[in-house]
Amino acid sequence: MGLARTIESVESQPHYPRHISSGRELFDQGAITSDVFHHKYPGSGIESDPYVVSWLPNDPRDPVHYTASKKIIITIIVSITTLCIALAGTVYPGSAGDIMEEFQVSTEVTTLGLSLFTFGFACGPFFWAPLSEFIGRQYPFITSMSSMVAALAGCAGARNIETLLVLRFLAGTAGSSMLTNAGGIISDIFETKHRGIALNLFAIGPLIAPNIGSFIGGFLTMRAGWRWVAGFLAILCGFWCLLMAFTVPETYGPVLLRRRAMRLSQITGEVYQSKLDVEGDGVLPLKRMLAIALVRPWILLFREPIVFVLSIYMAIIFGSEFLMIAALPIVYQQGRGWNPGVGGLAFLGMTVGMIFAVFYTIMDDARYRRLVQKYEGHVPPEARLPLVMVSAICLPVGFFWFAWTNSPSIHWMASIAALVPLGGGIALLYFGVVTYLFDAYTIYGASALAANSILRSVLSAVFPLFTSSMYDALGIHWASSIPAFFALACVPFPFILYRYGHIIRKRCPYSAKSELYMQKLRETARE
């Protein structure tokens, strides 16, 4: 391995600790220990043959080797922060009546506050998700969360509807960082066999937010007014932003190794590069890095069939969910005369279904663990799809059930009960797709999730805009049946991917490259 250091030069170097403190781990991404400094790396330390930096055996800075308690704390903080961001979008409908009255605008214009926030969720991942794969997770989430808090605070003081709508869009664009990068953080710190449960627990936050947000917004608006609702959201998100900034370190392995290589190069004057940079294109210039960051989600969306199909599927289902968010006030407040607070409680039916889905995924994890043993830890990503297959059955059942039991002449419990399989199906779909994409794309997981969220967020923004007109034209039964027919048409998708996904992935350049990288990491770990 021939290191170009003499004993004297090594002794002249400062001493490094054997362990990295929590504070240093949080604020110094390139922190090294004595073991890292004295390790014999392959290479010659010159430009044409740099020392190749990879994780050491049981490397304490490798996020996968964090203690179980640390992983749990990070997962909880990241999950609650993501829930707060999702609430910032879904609390808004409960305030719509007060906003219409104060600014003297129509229902359609007011609904833009929800749609533009959701549209921001579609725009933001273009930048935040791939950026996190170049500079890591930590800096993007601190920047984006701070921007979102500022925009939400501005909403509380908005003096006209134009200002409110623009700030809602900016808040959604900034907050979208957590919807993609938070999943990346959890994927970074858990091995494949534990990743499914962790990602599912994280995902429950943004899933239940539309349900609990509606009645929270309704009751808060009735008591304090819509400006206090916006202020409350700014304070809530600000608190969790600060907590996350001071508790969650950088977790993206390729960036940590790149920082380590740069630090070793600075200390020794020799050339070190991370394993990924040596085998790839090296350290890219900032301009090219940003260009790739903006383009990669689009490439994954339109050139990776797996990402495209799952994005279409999730876009249809989540667009239908947001259509339901706009439809339930029509069904229960206009049709049955419920007030905004009580009307928001109707969403608890979906929440119950999502809780059932969480318990189902925990039970299903036993099946996945058996597969981990069978495949010696290298389980095909398609093993995540049975959750999506169950979802494909639950969704049309729930939609049709609701569509034909939501008449005021039928007891309200019948239609609320229909929301249970609907909520469970939505949750299982999200759990299965997120874990499948991260297993199939690993180092490109954040970009894959960003690509997936593009169409999903666009349809989630558009569907509520025509909900009122559609229900006026078709009536509550047939209007509610339209998403049911959409869900029915999508039933074959997960079954086809389960059967042929392994063949399709081999023809997907990014998925194949990701698999090759993970294979090399496993080989390095065995060595």
Secondary structure as GFF3:
##gff-version 3
##sequence-region A 1 527
A	DSSP	alpha_helix	7	12	.	.	.	ID=ss1
A	DSSP	alpha_helix	22	27	.	.	.	ID=ss2
A	DSSP	alpha_helix	34	38	.	.	.	ID=ss3
A	DSSP	beta_strand	51	53	.	.	.	ID=ss4
A	DSSP	three_ten_helix	63	65	.	.	.	ID=ss5
A	DSSP	alpha_helix	68	90	.	.	.	ID=ss6
A	DSSP	three_ten_helix	92	95	.	.	.	ID=ss7
A	DSSP	alpha_helix	96	103	.	.	.	ID=ss8
A	DSSP	alpha_helix	107	123	.	.	.	ID=ss9
A	DSSP	alpha_helix	125	135	.	.	.	ID=ss10
A	DSSP	alpha_helix	138	156	.	.	.	ID=ss11
A	DSSP	alpha_helix	161	189	.	.	.	ID=ss12
A	DSSP	alpha_helix	192	224	.	.	.	ID=ss13
A	DSSP	alpha_helix	226	245	.	.	.	ID=ss14
A	DSSP	alpha_helix	253	268	.	.	.	ID=ss15
A	DSSP	beta_strand	272	274	.	.	.	ID=ss16
A	DSSP	alpha_helix	275	279	.	.	.	ID=ss17
A	DSSP	alpha_helix	286	303	.	.	.	ID=ss18
A	DSSP	alpha_helix	305	328	.	.	.	ID=ss19
A	DSSP	pi_helix	329	334	.	.	.	ID=ss20
A	DSSP	alpha_helix	340	344	.	.	.	ID=ss21
A	DSSP	three_ten_helix	345	347	.	.	.	ID=ss22
A	DSSP	alpha_helix	348	374	.	.	.	ID=ss23
A	DSSP	three_ten_helix	381	384	.	.	.	ID=ss24
A	DSSP	alpha_helix	386	403	.	.	.	ID=ss25
A	DSSP	alpha_helix	412	441	.	.	.	ID=ss26
A	DSSP	three_ten_helix	442	444	.	.	.	ID=ss27
A	DSSP	alpha_helix	445	462	.	.	.	ID=ss28
A	DSSP	three_ten_helix	463	466	.	.	.	ID=ss29
A	DSSP	alpha_helix	467	489	.	.	.	ID=ss30
A	DSSP	alpha_helix	492	506	.	.	.	ID=ss31
A	DSSP	alpha_helix	509	526	.	.	.	ID=ss32
###
